[in-house]
Amino acid sequence: MNRVKWKGPYIENNLLKDVKSTKLMSKSTVQTISKNSIILPSFTELSFRVYNGKTFTIVKITDEMIGHKLGEFVPTRTQFFYKKSKNK
């Protein structure tokens, strides 16, 4: 379900403060746990460390990612593999 247009995009306030401070200090990574925040054009050329529930995953923001959410680029589940059994 989409968010109402008159409300505007959802971005966590702490995330905006962190992005502004990293641009001033010329750092390149921002650490966040907000996967539901929308990527803005001002986030390009930055890399985010997004929490997937276990570890922080690095996501480099490009122009094609604008308008999507941060959580779309962070895998939260691992692939399942069957263990091979030895022939007896």
N, CA, C and O atoms as a GROMACS GRO file, in nm:
protein
  352
    1MET      N    1   0.084  -0.117   0.000
    1MET     CA    2   0.000   0.000   0.000
    1MET      C    3   0.089   0.125   0.000
    1MET      O    4   0.190   0.130   0.071
    2ASN      N    5   0.052   0.221  -0.078
    2ASN     CA    6   0.131   0.344  -0.089
    2ASN      C    7   0.095   0.444   0.020
    2ASN      O    8  -0.013   0.438   0.079
    3ARG      N    9   0.188   0.534   0.044
    3ARG     CA   10   0.165   0.642   0.140
    3ARG      C   11   0.088   0.755   0.070
    3ARG      O   12   0.105   0.776  -0.050
    4VAL      N   13   0.005   0.826   0.146
    4VAL     CA   14  -0.074   0.935   0.091
    4VAL      C   15   0.020   1.045   0.041
    4VAL      O   16   0.117   1.079   0.108
    5LYS      N   17  -0.010   1.101  -0.077
    5LYS     CA   18   0.080   1.200  -0.138
    5LYS      C   19   0.090   1.329  -0.057
    5LYS      O   20   0.196   1.390  -0.053
    6TRP      N   21  -0.018   1.371   0.007
    6TRP     CA   22  -0.012   1.497   0.079
    6TRP      C   23   0.075   1.488   0.203
    6TRP      O   24   0.118   1.592   0.254
    7LYS      N   25   0.103   1.369   0.252
    7LYS     CA   26   0.193   1.356   0.366
    7LYS      C   27   0.339   1.364   0.325
    7LYS      O   28   0.424   1.404   0.405
    8GLY      N   29   0.370   1.328   0.203
    8GLY     CA   30   0.509   1.330   0.158
    8GLY      C   31   0.580   1.200   0.191
    8GLY      O   32   0.521   1.113   0.256
    9PRO      N   33   0.704   1.185   0.149
    9PRO     CA   34   0.777   1.060   0.173
    9PRO      C   35   0.815   1.045   0.320
    9PRO      O   36   0.838   1.145   0.389
   10TYR      N   37   0.820   0.920   0.368
   10TYR     CA   38   0.858   0.894   0.507
   10TYR      C   39   1.009   0.884   0.518
   10TYR      O   40   1.072   0.802   0.451
   11ILE      N   41   1.067   0.968   0.602
   11ILE     CA   42   1.209   0.963   0.632
   11ILE      C   43   1.224   0.986   0.781
   11ILE      O   44   1.166   1.081   0.836
   12GLU      N   45   1.299   0.902   0.847
   12GLU     CA   46   1.320   0.917   0.990
   12GLU      C   47   1.403   1.043   1.017
   12GLU      O   48   1.499   1.070   0.946
   13ASN      N   49   1.365   1.118   1.120
   13ASN     CA   50   1.432   1.245   1.150
   13ASN      C   51   1.580   1.224   1.183
   13ASN      O   52   1.664   1.303   1.140
   14ASN      N   53   1.612   1.120   1.259
   14ASN     CA   54   1.752   1.094   1.293
   14ASN      C   55   1.835   1.064   1.170
   14ASN      O   56   1.954   1.097   1.164
   15LEU      N   57   1.773   1.001   1.070
   15LEU     CA   58   1.846   0.969   0.948
   15LEU      C   59   1.881   1.097   0.871
   15LEU      O   60   1.992   1.108   0.818
   16LEU      N   61   1.789   1.192   0.866
   16LEU     CA   62   1.818   1.320   0.799
   16LEU      C   63   1.930   1.395   0.869
   16LEU      O   64   2.017   1.453   0.804
   17LYS      N   65   1.928   1.395   1.003
   17LYS     CA   66   2.034   1.462   1.079
   17LYS      C   67   2.170   1.397   1.052
   17LYS      O   68   2.270   1.466   1.037
   18ASP      N   69   2.172   1.264   1.047
   18ASP     CA   70   2.297   1.193   1.021
   18ASP      C   71   2.351   1.221   0.882
   18ASP      O   72   2.472   1.236   0.864
   19VAL      N   73   2.262   1.230   0.782
   19VAL     CA   74   2.306   1.258   0.645
   19VAL      C   75   2.364   1.398   0.636
   19VAL      O   76   2.466   1.419   0.571
   20LYS      N   77   2.299   1.495   0.700
   20LYS     CA   78   2.350   1.633   0.696
   20LYS      C   79   2.486   1.643   0.765
   20LYS      O   80   2.575   1.713   0.716
   21SER      N   81   2.502   1.575   0.878
   21SER     CA   82   2.629   1.582   0.949
   21SER      C   83   2.741   1.511   0.874
   21SER      O   84   2.855   1.555   0.878
   22THR      N   85   2.710   1.401   0.804
   22THR     CA   86   2.814   1.332   0.728
   22THR      C   87   2.857   1.413   0.607
   22THR      O   88   2.974   1.408   0.568
   23LYS      N   89   2.764   1.486   0.546
   23LYS     CA   90   2.803   1.571   0.433
   23LYS      C   91   2.891   1.686   0.478
   23LYS      O   92   2.983   1.726   0.407
   24LEU      N   93   2.863   1.740   0.597
   24LEU     CA   94   2.947   1.848   0.650
   24LEU      C   95   3.085   1.798   0.688
   24LEU      O   96   3.185   1.867   0.667
   25MET      N   97   3.093   1.679   0.744
   25MET     CA   98   3.220   1.623   0.788
   25MET      C   99   3.290   1.545   0.676
   25MET      O  100   3.398   1.490   0.697
   26SER      N  101   3.228   1.540   0.560
   26SER     CA  102   3.279   1.470   0.441
   26SER      C  103   3.309   1.322   0.467
   26SER      O  104   3.406   1.267   0.415
   27LYS      N  105   3.224   1.260   0.548
   27LYS     CA  106   3.230   1.115   0.563
   27LYS      C  107   3.147   1.053   0.453
   27LYS      O  108   3.074   1.123   0.383
   28SER      N  109   3.157   0.922   0.436
   28SER     CA  110   3.082   0.860   0.328
   28SER      C  111   2.985   0.754   0.375
   28SER      O  112   2.907   0.704   0.294
   29THR      N  113   2.985   0.715   0.505
   29THR     CA  114   2.893   0.612   0.550
   29THR      C  115   2.802   0.664   0.661
   29THR      O  116   2.844   0.742   0.747
   30VAL      N  117   2.678   0.620   0.656
   30VAL     CA  118   2.577   0.653   0.756
   30VAL      C  119   2.521   0.522   0.808
   30VAL      O  120   2.482   0.436   0.729
   31GLN      N  121   2.516   0.504   0.939
   31GLN     CA  122   2.465   0.381   0.998
   31GLN      C  123   2.322   0.404   1.045
   31GLN      O  124   2.294   0.501   1.115
   32THR      N  125   2.228   0.314   1.006
   32THR     CA  126   2.089   0.330   1.040
   32THR      C  127   2.021   0.195   1.057
   32THR      O  128   2.068   0.093   1.006
   33ILE      N  129   1.910   0.196   1.131
   33ILE     CA  130   1.827   0.076   1.143
   33ILE      C  131   1.692   0.098   1.076
   33ILE      O  132   1.607   0.009   1.080
   34SER      N  133   1.671   0.212   1.015
   34SER     CA  134   1.544   0.246   0.952
   34SER      C  135   1.541   0.194   0.809
   34SER      O  136   1.594   0.257   0.718
   35LYS      N  137   1.478   0.076   0.790
   35LYS     CA  138   1.468   0.018   0.656
   35LYS      C  139   1.350   0.074   0.579
   35LYS      O  140   1.344   0.060   0.457
   36ASN      N  141   1.255   0.138   0.647
   36ASN     CA  142   1.136   0.187   0.578
   36ASN      C  143   1.146   0.333   0.535
   36ASN      O  144   1.047   0.390   0.489
   37SER      N  145   1.263   0.394   0.547
   37SER     CA  146   1.282   0.531   0.500
   37SER      C  147   1.307   0.532   0.350
   37SER      O  148   1.375   0.444   0.296
   38ILE      N  149   1.251   0.630   0.283
   38ILE     CA  150   1.263   0.641   0.138
   38ILE      C  151   1.393   0.712   0.102
   38ILE      O  152   1.435   0.805   0.171
   39ILE      N  153   1.456   0.669  -0.007
   39ILE     CA  154   1.582   0.726  -0.052
   39ILE      C  155   1.554   0.855  -0.129
   39ILE      O  156   1.475   0.856  -0.223
   40LEU      N  157   1.619   0.963  -0.089
   40LEU     CA  158   1.604   1.094  -0.151
   40LEU      C  159   1.720   1.122  -0.247
   40LEU      O  160   1.824   1.057  -0.238
   41PRO      N  161   1.704   1.218  -0.339
   41PRO     CA  162   1.814   1.251  -0.430
   41PRO      C  163   1.939   1.303  -0.358
   41PRO      O  164   2.049   1.293  -0.412
   42SER      N  165   1.923   1.358  -0.238
   42SER     CA  166   2.040   1.407  -0.165
   42SER      C  167   2.124   1.294  -0.105
   42SER      O  168   2.233   1.319  -0.055
   43PHE      N  169   2.074   1.170  -0.110
   43PHE     CA  170   2.146   1.056  -0.055
   43PHE      C  171   2.243   0.994  -0.156
   43PHE      O  172   2.318   0.903  -0.119
   44THR      N  173   2.243   1.039  -0.280
   44THR     CA  174   2.330   0.978  -0.381
   44THR      C  175   2.476   0.998  -0.346
   44THR      O  176   2.513   1.096  -0.279
   45GLU      N  177   2.559   0.906  -0.390
   45GLU     CA  178   2.703   0.905  -0.365
   45GLU      C  179   2.737   0.880  -0.218
   45GLU      O  180   2.852   0.896  -0.178
   46LEU      N  181   2.640   0.841  -0.136
   46LEU     CA  182   2.666   0.803   0.002
   46LEU      C  183   2.648   0.653   0.016
   46LEU      O  184   2.581   0.590  -0.066
   47SER      N  185   2.708   0.596   0.117
   47SER     CA  186   2.685   0.456   0.146
   47SER      C  187   2.626   0.445   0.286
   47SER      O  188   2.670   0.512   0.379
   48PHE      N  189   2.525   0.361   0.298
   48PHE     CA  190   2.454   0.341   0.423
   48PHE      C  191   2.485   0.204   0.478
   48PHE      O  192   2.497   0.107   0.402
   49ARG      N  193   2.498   0.195   0.609
   49ARG     CA  194   2.509   0.066   0.677
   49ARG      C  195   2.372   0.040   0.737
   49ARG      O  196   2.337   0.099   0.840
   50VAL      N  197   2.294  -0.049   0.674
   50VAL     CA  198   2.155  -0.074   0.712
   50VAL      C  199   2.149  -0.205   0.789
   50VAL      O  200   2.209  -0.305   0.749
   51TYR      N  201   2.075  -0.204   0.900
   51TYR     CA  202   2.064  -0.321   0.987
   51TYR      C  203   1.959  -0.416   0.931
   51TYR      O  204   1.846  -0.376   0.904
   52ASN      N  205   1.996  -0.544   0.913
   52ASN     CA  206   1.903  -0.641   0.857
   52ASN      C  207   1.846  -0.735   0.963
   52ASN      O  208   1.780  -0.833   0.928
   53GLY      N  209   1.869  -0.708   1.090
   53GLY     CA  210   1.819  -0.793   1.196
   53GLY      C  211   1.930  -0.869   1.265
   53GLY      O  212   1.913  -0.918   1.376
   54LYS      N  213   2.044  -0.880   1.199
   54LYS     CA  214   2.158  -0.952   1.256
   54LYS      C  215   2.286  -0.871   1.244
   54LYS      O  216   2.361  -0.858   1.342
   55THR      N  217   2.313  -0.818   1.127
   55THR     CA  218   2.435  -0.741   1.102
   55THR      C  219   2.400  -0.616   1.022
   55THR      O  220   2.288  -0.599   0.975
   56PHE      N  221   2.498  -0.529   1.009
   56PHE     CA  222   2.482  -0.410   0.926
   56PHE      C  223   2.538  -0.440   0.787
   56PHE      O  224   2.652  -0.483   0.773
   57THR      N  225   2.457  -0.416   0.684
   57THR     CA  226   2.494  -0.441   0.546
   57THR      C  227   2.519  -0.308   0.477
   57THR      O  228   2.442  -0.214   0.493
   58ILE      N  229   2.627  -0.299   0.399
   58ILE     CA  230   2.661  -0.175   0.330
   58ILE      C  231   2.583  -0.165   0.199
   58ILE      O  232   2.581  -0.257   0.118
   59VAL      N  233   2.517  -0.050   0.181
   59VAL     CA  234   2.439  -0.022   0.060
   59VAL      C  235   2.490   0.108   0.001
   59VAL      O  236   2.483   0.212   0.066
   60LYS      N  237   2.542   0.104  -0.122
   60LYS     CA  238   2.590   0.223  -0.193
   60LYS      C  239   2.474   0.278  -0.275
   60LYS      O  240   2.418   0.206  -0.358
   61ILE      N  241   2.438   0.403  -0.254
   61ILE     CA  242   2.321   0.464  -0.319
   61ILE      C  243   2.358   0.516  -0.457
   61ILE      O  244   2.456   0.589  -0.474
   62THR      N  245   2.277   0.477  -0.556
   62THR     CA  246   2.294   0.524  -0.694
   62THR      C  247   2.167   0.597  -0.738
   62THR      O  248   2.070   0.603  -0.663
   63ASP      N  249   2.169   0.652  -0.858
   63ASP     CA  250   2.055   0.729  -0.908
   63ASP      C  251   1.930   0.643  -0.929
   63ASP      O  252   1.819   0.693  -0.914
   64GLU      N  253   1.947   0.515  -0.962
   64GLU     CA  254   1.834   0.427  -0.988
   64GLU      C  255   1.757   0.392  -0.861
   64GLU      O  256   1.642   0.348  -0.868
   65MET      N  257   1.817   0.412  -0.744
   65MET     CA  258   1.755   0.375  -0.617
   65MET      C  259   1.665   0.483  -0.560
   65MET      O  260   1.596   0.459  -0.461
   66ILE      N  261   1.663   0.601  -0.619
   66ILE     CA  262   1.584   0.713  -0.566
   66ILE      C  263   1.436   0.678  -0.572
   66ILE      O  264   1.385   0.634  -0.675
   67GLY      N  265   1.367   0.699  -0.461
   67GLY     CA  266   1.225   0.669  -0.453
   67GLY      C  267   1.194   0.535  -0.392
   67GLY      O  268   1.080   0.510  -0.354
   68HIS      N  269   1.293   0.447  -0.382
   68HIS     CA  270   1.274   0.316  -0.320
   68HIS      C  271   1.306   0.326  -0.171
   68HIS      O  272   1.357   0.429  -0.125
   69LYS      N  273   1.278   0.219  -0.097
   69LYS     CA  274   1.308   0.217   0.046
   69LYS      C  275   1.442   0.150   0.069
   69LYS      O  276   1.486   0.069  -0.013
   70LEU      N  277   1.508   0.184   0.180
   70LEU     CA  278   1.639   0.128   0.210
   70LEU      C  279   1.633  -0.023   0.231
   70LEU      O  280   1.728  -0.094   0.197
   71GLY      N  281   1.523  -0.073   0.285
   71GLY     CA  282   1.510  -0.216   0.313
   71GLY      C  283   1.500  -0.303   0.190
   71GLY      O  284   1.518  -0.425   0.200
   72GLU      N  285   1.472  -0.245   0.074
   72GLU     CA  286   1.461  -0.324  -0.048
   72GLU      C  287   1.597  -0.376  -0.095
   72GLU      O  288   1.603  -0.472  -0.172
   73PHE      N  289   1.703  -0.315  -0.049
   73PHE     CA  290   1.836  -0.352  -0.096
   73PHE      C  291   1.916  -0.429   0.009
   73PHE      O  292   2.036  -0.451  -0.008
   74VAL      N  293   1.849  -0.470   0.116
   74VAL     CA  294   1.915  -0.544   0.224
   74VAL      C  295   1.848  -0.679   0.239
   74VAL      O  296   1.732  -0.685   0.280
   75PRO      N  297   1.917  -0.788   0.206
   75PRO     CA  298   1.856  -0.921   0.225
   75PRO      C  299   1.847  -0.955   0.373
   75PRO      O  300   1.944  -0.940   0.447
   76THR      N  301   1.730  -1.001   0.416
   76THR     CA  302   1.710  -1.033   0.557
   76THR      C  303   1.709  -1.184   0.583
   76THR      O  304   1.715  -1.226   0.698
   77ARG      N  305   1.701  -1.263   0.479
   77ARG     CA  306   1.698  -1.408   0.494
   77ARG      C  307   1.814  -1.471   0.419
   77ARG      O  308   1.857  -1.420   0.316
   78THR      N  309   1.862  -1.582   0.472
   78THR     CA  310   1.972  -1.654   0.407
   78THR      C  311   1.915  -1.767   0.323
   78THR      O  312   1.803  -1.813   0.347
   79GLN      N  313   1.991  -1.812   0.225
   79GLN     CA  314   1.948  -1.922   0.141
   79GLN      C  315   1.961  -2.053   0.217
   79GLN      O  316   2.054  -2.072   0.296
   80PHE      N  317   1.866  -2.143   0.192
   80PHE     CA  318   1.868  -2.272   0.258
   80PHE      C  319   1.930  -2.376   0.166
   80PHE      O  320   1.894  -2.384   0.048
   81PHE      N  321   2.022  -2.454   0.219
   81PHE     CA  322   2.085  -2.562   0.144
   81PHE      C  323   2.070  -2.692   0.223
   81PHE      O  324   2.087  -2.693   0.345
   82TYR      N  325   2.037  -2.801   0.154
   82TYR     CA  326   2.034  -2.931   0.218
   82TYR      C  327   2.176  -2.980   0.238
   82TYR      O  328   2.262  -2.959   0.154
   83LYS      N  329   2.198  -3.046   0.350
   83LYS     CA  330   2.330  -3.102   0.376
   83LYS      C  331   2.343  -3.232   0.297
   83LYS      O  332   2.250  -3.313   0.292
   84LYS      N  333   2.458  -3.251   0.235
   84LYS     CA  334   2.483  -3.373   0.161
   84LYS      C  335   2.519  -3.483   0.259
   84LYS      O  336   2.604  -3.466   0.347
   85SER      N  337   2.453  -3.595   0.243
   85SER     CA  338   2.482  -3.706   0.333
   85SER      C  339   2.582  -3.800   0.268
   85SER      O  340   2.588  -3.812   0.146
   86LYS      N  341   2.660  -3.867   0.352
   86LYS     CA  342   2.758  -3.961   0.302
   86LYS      C  343   2.689  -4.093   0.267
   86LYS      O  344   2.596  -4.135   0.335
   87ASN      N  345   2.737  -4.157   0.160
   87ASN     CA  346   2.682  -4.288   0.124
   87ASN      C  347   2.734  -4.393   0.221
   87ASN      O  348   2.855  -4.402   0.244
   88LYS      N  349   2.645  -4.473   0.277
   88LYS     CA  350   2.686  -4.576   0.373
   88LYS      C  351   2.681  -4.713   0.312
   88LYS      O  352   2.712  -4.811   0.379
   0.00000   0.00000   0.00000
